[in-house]
């Protein structure tokens, strides 16, 4: 893992050095923010996908425990969900914080 991190850091430095020759300082900062934000969103998407998968497994487990012969929610497409739907809150952008006094 450490070697992978070092390789990724080195690759990032090389890409930034190359882009630095083509982009203004402001554009380079915007690019760095874009890459950081994209990574953060991919991580969040994985968390959401895992959350959905877990809830689907839990739902299937509950369905498996129902006695046979009971009508299921699956068979009635117009049925409203009986529990609230998970809606992830948008995360605030991470801004640097400077402490000026303690």
Secondary structure, 3 states (H helix, E strand, C coil): CHHHHHHHHHHHHHHHHHHHCCCCHHHHHHHHHHHHHHHHHHHHHHHHHHHHHHHHHHHHHHHHHCCCCCCCHHHCCCCCCCCCCCCCCCCCCCCCCCCCCC
